[in-house]
Amino acid sequence: MTPIEPTVVMQRLQALAGRDLYVHLETTTGAYTKGAFGAFLRNGRIRFLDGRVTGRGPFRVGLRLADGWLYAEGLTHWDVDEDGRLLLAGHDDEGRLTVALELSPEPFPAAWGAGPALGVGAAQGARALEPGAHGAGGAEALERRVPGAGGAEAALVRGPLVVVLAHPDDESFACGGVMALHAAAGAPVTYVCATRGEMGRNMGRPPLATRETLASLRERELVAACAALGVHDVRFLGLWDKTVEFVDREALVEAVRAILLEMEPVRLITFHPRFGGHPDHEAVGAAALEAVRRLPAERRPVVWCPIVPAAEGDAGLPVETVDIRAVGERKMAALRAHRSQTANWEARAEADPELRARMERMRSEERFWVYAVE
């Protein structure tokens, strides 16, 4: 995207006047922000009579409708993509998206994946395992738990690991070390990602993507991050970012249950349903835990829930702390692969002792609640 040139953008708007259009209109402060607010409309139908760009930057756009107005302010960048869609966006001083106004003659995509409700598929470039492929020995020979084990030993359960989280980069932040330990030990690891992170605020600095290209960028970043961890089975459920709590829960539960039946994991990592720190996290965690409940007791994996810094409150559950120093650099490489989300982190850490200490903890240990599914 390029900085808005008011005269050029207004000419583009005028060329769209009087046409039936689809609109994406969004404001956001991000789900992690204290006092967060936001709203978005995707694929609303409008026809406007006149369009104006005003201000000296950031800019305001007003579209006069037959019986009302559409208005957005704080706009800084624009583009016309290969599909002829006019994309306007506002970015703050850190490069984060704050507002988007997009106009298209055709509907914007509103879901990903192959199915009508949930599409489960391996990411491009990722290796999908065959059903029941657990390596030598088969599921019946796998060790279910290392009783009382702590440190790195707690992570080295012999058998498949399935991770079910919400967004690209959740895996690297929350449990990249444990994933790398499992992979290094030769255990199959499957990452199931509910969304493609298409509604994320961070776009890189300078912006690497638009609202419409962010999904494909984050998909590629995720495949690269998982490869850095030694993980090559990456799957997407095809849900739209920030809408997981609103989807058909039964379909989501059954999609996760099908993967658990296929992979027969000895451990599942998913978010706590109340202390996940983000609505998408908690909705995914609730569905994954219900999927575990629907398994026969003898086939249920041990469940770990990452202790998320953004979560407020204590789940009151046993805690496992895993020493990941042996694979700490792999985790950091995975985080760097999510460059749209972690750009300038390490440079900022040099000037921010608190951030530097947080990064050191991230490369040395990971903490989880042990969730007993009954």
Summary of the structure (lengths in Angstrom):
residues: 374
radius of gyration: 22.2
end to end distance: 50.4
largest distance: 69.5
contacts: 1256
relative contact order: 0.13
helix: 33%
strand: 28%
